[in-house]
Amino acid sequence: MNKHILQMVSSLQRIFRFYTINSSKLKTKRIVLLIGLVGLFLISTRSYGQFATAGVTAFTEPFNIWPGSAPGSENLTISESFTIRTPTAPCDEDRTVKNILNPQLVPYFPKTPNGTSVIICPGGGYSQETYDVEGTDIAQWLNSLNITAFILKYRLPNNSHINKKDVPLQDAQRAVRVIRQNAAAWGLNANRIGIIGFSAGGHVASSLAVNYDKVVYTKKDAIDNLSAKPNLAMLVYALISMETSITHDGARTNLIGSSPTLALINEYSNEKHITTSTPPTFLAHSIEDGSVDVANSQRFYDNIPQSIKAKSTLKKYTSGKHGIGICKASGTDFANWTTDAEAWLNSGGFLAPGNTALHNNSSQFSMTVSSSSSSYFVSSNDAPGDITSLSIVSIVGSTIFNAPSSLLGQSLVELNKSIFPNKGIYFVIASIGERQSSYKLLVK
């Protein structure tokens, strides 16, 4: 069970103990126990967020994006912590997270991925991150579009990291590079990696969109030789500018200090750094937003060169307050942003099936995986279909198994379940001659 289920299990156990101690009637004890068991069943079978019927796969474990310590955080000691807030209906959960020392990607894979992936940057004024309303809910909306989602738990500049102004951008650049490095193994298209950001997370996303090639850390490994450029950007009630008249004062203070120089203001005002290399961008903002002025989105859009503007759009809505994501937007004009975003993604070709990270459709082959109590069976549905190579790759791109020649040369390969070190998502990558295919396998 994951940590959220365990937390609820613990709560139910405490409730049951209380009633056991304070109830003198056996009937009451049995009722409480029954309620607890039903509650545990419902908790263990629910999906996260607002898209429980969208066909999403099981929640998978977060993984660190840096080998060892993140740059500038080597000597820092802080403890990551979640705060559970009372959700506003119809939101399921409303947690925030802060004091992030080890940046992570939290993957959400749809059952039928189309090859596009999007990194999610929740907002929170650069002091915390709104993990559910602008994180898990967004991941599951993207899953409903068959887009693979990764929530980025990025470091916050209000902690004492070295070069703390740049740690969010460092993490965003590294996240794109990690996904691009592992695109083939994860069944993704290396040329269809996007980023979406909300509020201060929109500043992270827009920073990446305009400064993806800015050198903000020393290379750690070969992954850092890859491009960090996103292929699309989505900025939702985004903080973009550090200009005094339209910025968010608290977020600006956390990022560049309470009395920044004009040079710092200009450097971290992302609307000033747009070029013809900036990716196509979708912007959504309510004119009713009282926390982050809609002028942030307007100025960014106005400065997009015409060649990119033809592929970009700004949607302004008449009602909807700041920080409402999807679940809190019900009943407002801003609730239309997901429909508009879906139309924009579709017009850009980001919703069409197309995993060119492996091979084009003509060179792939059809593969299925079935199971018994002790084995998985990988089979080719093609004829002739003798499998010539087969590997198992973990969610973080590590090869955990290469099939020996004794298992190859036939259309069905049996894999003992003991080769999988842990439960979770793995990728079966197999070849028939020059043709290659990938299968996402959930090991339970």
C-alpha positions as CSV (number, residue, x, y, z in Angstrom):
1,M,0.0,0.0,0.0
2,N,1.2,3.6,-0.7
3,K,1.7,6.2,2.0
4,H,-1.7,7.8,1.6
5,I,-3.5,4.5,2.2
6,L,-1.3,3.8,5.2
7,Q,-2.2,7.2,6.7
8,M,-5.9,6.4,6.3
9,V,-5.4,2.9,7.7
10,S,-3.7,4.4,10.8
11,S,-6.6,6.8,11.2
12,L,-9.2,4.1,11.0
13,Q,-7.2,2.0,13.5
14,R,-7.2,4.9,16.0
15,I,-10.9,5.4,15.6
16,F,-11.6,1.7,16.1
17,R,-9.4,1.6,19.2
18,F,-11.3,4.6,20.6
19,Y,-14.7,3.0,20.1
20,T,-13.5,-0.3,21.4
21,I,-12.3,1.3,24.7
22,N,-15.3,3.5,25.1
23,S,-18.1,1.3,23.9
24,S,-19.6,-1.3,26.2
25,K,-21.8,-2.9,23.6
26,L,-20.4,-5.6,21.4
27,K,-22.8,-4.6,18.6
28,T,-21.3,-1.1,18.4
29,K,-17.8,-2.6,18.1
30,R,-18.9,-4.8,15.2
31,I,-20.5,-1.9,13.4
32,V,-17.3,0.2,13.8
33,L,-15.2,-2.7,12.6
34,L,-17.5,-3.2,9.6
35,I,-17.3,0.5,8.7
36,G,-13.5,0.4,9.0
37,L,-13.2,-2.6,6.7
38,V,-15.5,-1.0,4.1
39,G,-13.6,2.2,4.3
40,L,-10.3,0.4,3.7
41,F,-11.7,-1.4,0.7
42,L,-12.9,1.8,-0.8
43,I,-9.6,3.6,-0.1
44,S,-7.5,0.7,-1.6
45,T,-9.5,0.5,-4.8
46,R,-10.0,4.2,-5.6
47,S,-8.0,6.2,-8.2
48,Y,-6.4,9.5,-7.3
49,G,-7.9,12.9,-8.1
50,Q,-10.9,13.7,-10.3
51,F,-10.4,11.3,-13.2
52,A,-11.0,7.9,-11.6
53,T,-12.9,6.7,-14.7
54,A,-10.3,7.8,-17.2
55,G,-8.5,4.5,-17.4
56,V,-5.3,5.5,-15.7
57,T,-2.8,3.0,-14.6
58,A,-1.7,2.4,-11.0
59,F,0.1,5.2,-9.3
60,T,3.9,4.6,-9.5
61,E,6.7,5.6,-7.2
62,P,8.5,8.9,-7.5
63,F,12.2,8.8,-8.5
64,N,15.0,11.3,-8.0
65,I,16.2,13.1,-11.1
66,W,19.7,13.8,-9.9
67,P,22.5,11.3,-9.3
68,G,23.3,12.0,-5.6
69,S,22.7,15.5,-4.3
70,A,21.1,18.1,-6.5
71,P,23.5,21.0,-7.5
72,G,23.8,23.5,-4.8
73,S,22.0,21.4,-2.2
74,E,24.9,19.2,-1.2
75,N,25.4,20.6,2.3
76,L,21.7,21.5,3.1
77,T,19.7,19.6,5.7
78,I,15.9,20.1,5.4
79,S,13.1,17.6,5.8
80,E,10.4,17.4,3.1
81,S,6.9,17.7,4.6
82,F,3.4,17.4,3.4
83,T,0.5,19.4,4.8
84,I,-3.0,17.9,4.4
85,R,-5.6,20.7,3.9
86,T,-9.4,20.2,4.0
87,P,-10.4,19.8,0.4
88,T,-13.0,22.1,-1.2
89,A,-15.7,20.0,-2.9
90,P,-15.6,18.5,-5.4
91,C,-11.8,18.2,-4.9
92,D,-10.7,14.8,-3.4
93,E,-7.5,15.9,-1.8
94,D,-5.6,19.1,-1.2
95,R,-2.1,18.6,0.0
96,T,0.9,20.9,-0.2
97,V,4.6,20.0,0.0
98,K,7.6,22.1,1.0
99,N,11.3,21.8,2.0
100,I,12.2,19.7,-1.0
101,L,15.8,18.5,-0.9
102,N,15.8,15.7,-3.5
103,P,13.8,16.8,-6.6
104,Q,11.7,14.0,-8.0
105,L,9.4,13.1,-10.9
106,V,6.2,11.4,-10.0
107,P,5.0,9.4,-13.1
108,Y,1.4,8.8,-14.2
109,F,1.1,6.5,-17.2
110,P,-2.2,6.2,-19.1
111,K,-3.3,2.8,-20.3
112,T,-3.0,3.8,-23.9
113,P,-0.1,6.3,-24.1
114,N,0.1,8.4,-27.3
115,G,3.8,9.2,-26.9
116,T,3.3,12.7,-25.6
117,S,4.5,13.5,-22.1
118,V,4.0,16.6,-20.0
119,I,5.9,17.7,-16.8
120,I,3.7,19.4,-14.3
121,C,4.9,22.2,-12.1
122,P,2.5,23.0,-9.3
123,G,2.3,26.5,-7.9
124,G,2.6,27.8,-4.3
125,G,4.3,31.2,-4.3
126,Y,7.8,29.6,-4.4
127,S,7.3,28.6,-0.7
128,Q,5.4,25.4,-1.2
129,E,3.8,23.3,-4.0
130,T,0.1,22.6,-4.3
131,Y,0.5,18.9,-4.9
132,D,-3.1,17.8,-5.6
133,V,-5.1,20.7,-7.0
134,E,-2.2,21.7,-9.4
135,G,-0.5,18.3,-9.5
136,T,-2.3,14.9,-9.2
137,D,-5.6,16.3,-10.6
138,I,-3.7,17.7,-13.6
139,A,-1.8,14.4,-14.1
140,Q,-5.0,12.5,-14.3
141,W,-6.6,15.0,-16.7
142,L,-3.6,14.5,-18.9
143,N,-3.9,10.7,-18.6
144,S,-7.5,11.0,-19.8
145,L,-6.0,12.5,-23.0
146,N,-3.6,9.5,-23.2
147,I,-0.7,11.8,-22.3
148,T,1.9,10.5,-19.9
149,A,2.3,12.9,-17.0
150,F,5.2,13.6,-14.6
151,I,4.7,15.8,-11.5
152,L,7.9,17.6,-10.8
153,K,8.7,18.2,-7.2
154,Y,11.1,21.0,-7.7
155,R,13.3,22.7,-5.1
156,L,12.1,26.0,-3.7
157,P,14.2,29.2,-3.5
158,N,13.0,30.0,0.0
159,N,15.3,27.3,1.3
160,S,19.1,28.0,1.5
161,H,20.3,26.3,-1.6
162,I,23.4,27.7,-3.3
163,N,22.3,29.8,-6.3
164,K,18.8,29.4,-5.0
165,K,17.3,31.7,-7.6
166,D,18.1,29.0,-10.3
167,V,17.2,25.8,-8.5
168,P,13.7,25.5,-10.0
169,L,15.1,26.0,-13.5
170,Q,17.9,23.5,-12.8
171,D,15.3,20.9,-11.8
172,A,13.1,21.6,-14.8
173,Q,16.0,21.3,-17.3
174,R,17.1,18.1,-15.7
175,A,13.6,16.7,-15.8
176,V,13.3,17.2,-19.5
177,R,16.7,15.6,-20.1
178,V,15.9,12.6,-17.9
179,I,12.6,12.0,-19.8
180,R,14.3,12.5,-23.2
181,Q,17.1,10.1,-22.2
182,N,14.6,7.4,-21.3
183,A,11.9,8.1,-24.0
184,A,12.5,4.9,-26.0
185,A,12.5,2.7,-22.9
186,W,9.3,4.4,-21.5
187,G,7.5,4.2,-24.9
188,L,7.5,8.0,-25.3
189,N,8.3,10.4,-28.1
190,A,11.5,12.3,-27.4
191,N,10.2,15.2,-29.6
192,R,6.9,15.5,-27.8
193,I,7.9,16.5,-24.3
194,G,5.9,19.4,-22.8
195,I,5.7,21.3,-19.5
196,I,2.7,22.9,-17.8
197,G,2.9,25.3,-14.8
198,F,0.4,27.0,-12.5
199,S,1.0,30.3,-10.7
200,A,4.6,30.2,-9.4
201,G,4.9,26.9,-11.2
202,G,4.1,28.8,-14.3
203,H,7.2,30.9,-13.7
204,V,9.2,27.6,-13.6
205,A,7.6,26.4,-16.8
206,S,8.0,29.8,-18.6
207,S,11.6,29.9,-17.4
208,L,12.2,26.6,-19.0
209,A,10.4,27.7,-22.2
210,V,12.7,30.7,-22.7
211,N,15.9,29.6,-20.9
212,Y,16.1,25.9,-21.6
213,D,19.6,26.3,-22.9
214,K,20.8,28.7,-20.2
215,V,23.7,27.2,-18.3
216,V,22.6,27.1,-14.6
217,Y,24.5,24.1,-13.3
218,T,27.6,22.0,-14.0
219,K,26.9,18.8,-15.9
220,K,26.5,15.8,-13.7
221,D,26.5,13.0,-16.3
222,A,25.9,12.2,-20.0
223,I,22.2,13.0,-19.6
224,D,23.1,16.7,-19.3
225,N,24.4,16.7,-22.8
226,L,20.8,16.4,-24.1
227,S,18.6,19.3,-25.0
228,A,16.3,20.6,-22.2
229,K,14.0,22.3,-24.7
230,P,10.3,21.4,-24.2
231,N,8.3,20.9,-27.4
232,L,5.3,22.7,-25.9
233,A,4.5,24.9,-22.9
234,M,1.2,25.4,-21.1
235,L,1.0,28.4,-18.6
236,V,-2.1,28.5,-16.4
237,Y,-2.7,31.7,-14.4
238,A,1.1,31.8,-14.5
239,L,3.4,34.2,-12.7
240,I,5.7,35.2,-15.5
241,S,7.0,38.7,-14.7
242,M,9.0,40.1,-11.9
243,E,7.9,43.7,-12.8
244,T,6.6,45.5,-9.8
245,S,3.3,46.5,-11.3
246,I,2.1,42.9,-12.2
247,T,4.2,40.4,-10.2
248,H,3.3,38.5,-7.1
249,D,5.2,40.2,-4.3
250,G,5.6,37.1,-2.1
251,A,6.8,34.8,-4.9
252,R,9.2,37.5,-6.1
253,T,10.6,38.0,-2.7
254,N,11.2,34.2,-2.3
255,L,12.9,34.1,-5.7
256,I,15.0,37.2,-6.0
257,G,14.7,39.0,-2.7
258,S,12.7,41.9,-1.3
259,S,14.8,44.6,-3.0
260,P,15.9,43.2,-6.3
261,T,18.0,45.3,-8.7
262,L,16.6,46.2,-12.0
263,A,19.0,43.8,-13.6
264,L,17.6,40.9,-11.5
265,I,14.0,41.9,-12.3
266,N,14.8,41.9,-16.0
267,E,16.7,38.6,-15.9
268,Y,13.8,36.8,-14.2
269,S,11.0,38.4,-16.1
270,N,10.4,35.7,-18.7
271,E,8.3,37.7,-21.0
272,K,11.5,39.6,-21.9
273,H,13.4,36.6,-23.1
274,I,11.1,35.1,-25.7
275,T,12.7,34.2,-29.1
276,T,11.8,32.3,-32.2
277,S,13.1,29.2,-30.5
278,T,10.5,29.4,-27.7
279,P,8.1,26.4,-28.0
280,P,4.4,26.8,-29.0
281,T,2.6,28.0,-25.9
282,F,-0.9,27.8,-24.5
283,L,-1.8,30.4,-21.9
284,A,-5.0,30.5,-19.7
285,H,-5.9,33.3,-17.3
286,S,-9.0,34.7,-15.7
287,I,-9.4,38.5,-15.7
288,E,-10.9,38.0,-12.2
289,D,-7.6,36.7,-10.8
290,G,-6.7,38.9,-7.9
291,S,-3.3,37.3,-7.1
292,V,-1.5,37.1,-10.4
293,D,-2.4,39.8,-12.8
294,V,-3.7,38.6,-16.2
295,A,-1.1,41.0,-17.7
296,N,1.5,38.4,-17.0
297,S,0.0,36.1,-19.7
298,Q,-0.9,39.0,-22.0
299,R,2.6,40.4,-22.1
300,F,4.1,36.9,-22.7
301,Y,1.7,36.3,-25.5
302,D,2.2,39.8,-27.1
303,N,6.0,39.1,-27.2
304,I,5.8,35.8,-28.9
305,P,7.2,36.1,-32.5
306,Q,4.6,35.7,-35.2
307,S,6.1,32.4,-36.4
308,I,5.5,30.9,-33.0
309,K,2.3,32.9,-32.3
310,A,0.5,31.1,-35.1
311,K,0.9,27.9,-33.0
312,S,0.2,29.5,-29.7
313,T,-2.9,30.9,-28.0
314,L,-4.1,33.0,-25.1
315,K,-7.4,32.2,-23.5
316,K,-8.8,34.8,-21.1
317,Y,-11.8,34.0,-19.0
318,T,-14.4,36.3,-17.4
319,S,-14.7,34.5,-14.0
320,G,-12.5,32.3,-11.8
321,K,-10.2,33.1,-9.0
322,H,-6.6,32.3,-8.6
323,G,-5.3,28.8,-7.8
324,I,-8.4,26.8,-8.7
325,G,-6.9,24.2,-11.1
326,I,-9.6,22.0,-12.4
327,C,-11.6,20.8,-9.4
328,K,-12.1,24.2,-7.8
329,A,-13.0,25.8,-11.2
330,S,-16.5,24.3,-11.4
331,G,-19.2,26.9,-12.1
332,T,-16.8,29.5,-13.4
333,D,-15.9,30.5,-17.0
334,F,-12.3,29.4,-16.2
335,A,-13.6,25.8,-16.0
336,N,-13.4,25.8,-19.8
337,W,-9.6,26.0,-19.8
338,T,-9.2,22.2,-20.0
339,T,-11.5,22.0,-23.1
340,D,-9.6,24.8,-24.8
341,A,-6.3,23.2,-23.8
342,E,-7.3,19.8,-25.3
343,A,-8.3,21.5,-28.6
344,W,-5.0,23.3,-28.7
345,L,-3.1,20.1,-28.0
346,N,-5.0,18.3,-30.7
347,S,-4.4,21.1,-33.2
348,G,-0.7,20.8,-32.6
349,G,-0.7,17.1,-33.2
350,F,0.1,16.2,-29.5
351,L,-2.9,14.0,-29.0
352,A,-2.3,11.8,-32.1
353,P,-0.7,8.4,-31.6
354,G,2.8,8.6,-32.6
355,N,5.7,7.1,-30.6
356,T,8.5,7.8,-33.0
357,A,10.9,7.3,-30.1
358,L,10.9,3.6,-30.8
359,H,10.3,3.2,-34.6
360,N,7.6,4.3,-37.0
361,N,4.5,2.2,-37.3
362,S,5.7,0.2,-40.3
363,S,8.7,-1.1,-38.4
364,Q,7.0,-2.0,-35.1
365,F,5.3,-5.3,-34.5
366,S,2.4,-6.4,-32.3
367,M,3.4,-7.8,-28.9
368,T,1.4,-9.1,-26.0
369,V,2.3,-10.2,-22.5
370,S,0.3,-12.7,-20.5
371,S,1.0,-14.2,-17.1
372,S,0.7,-17.3,-14.8
373,S,1.3,-17.5,-11.1
374,S,5.1,-17.7,-11.6
375,S,5.8,-16.4,-15.1
376,Y,5.2,-13.8,-17.7
377,F,4.8,-14.8,-21.4
378,V,5.9,-12.4,-24.1
379,S,4.6,-13.2,-27.5
380,S,4.8,-11.8,-31.0
381,N,1.5,-11.7,-32.9
382,D,3.3,-11.3,-36.2
383,A,4.3,-14.1,-38.7
384,P,7.1,-14.7,-39.0
385,G,7.6,-13.6,-35.4
386,D,10.7,-15.1,-33.8
387,I,11.9,-12.7,-31.1
388,T,15.6,-12.0,-31.6
389,S,16.3,-9.8,-28.5
390,L,14.4,-8.9,-25.3
391,S,15.2,-6.6,-22.4
392,I,13.4,-5.5,-19.3
393,V,13.9,-1.8,-18.3
394,S,12.8,-0.2,-15.1
395,I,10.8,3.0,-14.8
396,V,14.1,5.0,-14.3
397,G,15.7,3.5,-17.4
398,S,17.9,0.8,-15.9
399,T,18.1,-2.4,-17.7
400,I,17.4,-5.2,-15.2
401,F,17.3,-8.2,-17.6
402,N,18.6,-9.1,-21.0
403,A,17.2,-12.4,-22.3
404,P,20.0,-15.0,-23.0
405,S,20.1,-16.6,-26.5
406,S,18.6,-19.8,-25.1
407,L,15.2,-18.0,-24.6
408,L,15.2,-16.3,-28.0
409,G,14.5,-17.4,-31.6
410,Q,10.9,-18.3,-30.9
411,S,7.6,-16.4,-31.0
412,L,7.0,-16.8,-27.2
413,V,9.5,-16.1,-24.4
414,E,8.8,-17.1,-20.8
415,L,10.1,-14.9,-18.1
416,N,10.2,-15.9,-14.5
417,K,8.6,-13.3,-12.2
418,S,11.6,-13.5,-9.9
419,I,13.6,-11.3,-12.3
420,F,11.6,-8.3,-11.2
421,P,13.1,-6.8,-8.1
422,N,10.1,-4.8,-7.0
423,K,6.5,-4.2,-7.8
424,G,5.8,-1.3,-10.2
425,I,5.9,-0.4,-13.9
426,Y,8.5,-2.0,-16.2
427,F,9.0,-1.9,-20.0
428,V,9.5,-5.0,-22.1
429,I,11.5,-4.1,-25.1
430,A,11.7,-6.7,-27.8
431,S,13.0,-7.0,-31.4
432,I,12.3,-9.1,-34.4
433,G,15.2,-8.4,-36.6
434,E,15.2,-4.7,-37.3
435,R,11.7,-4.2,-35.9
436,Q,11.3,-3.2,-32.3
437,S,8.4,-2.8,-29.9
438,S,7.8,-1.8,-26.3
439,Y,5.2,-3.1,-23.8
440,K,4.4,-1.4,-20.5
441,L,4.0,-4.0,-17.8
442,L,2.6,-3.4,-14.3
443,V,4.1,-5.9,-11.9
444,K,1.8,-6.3,-8.9
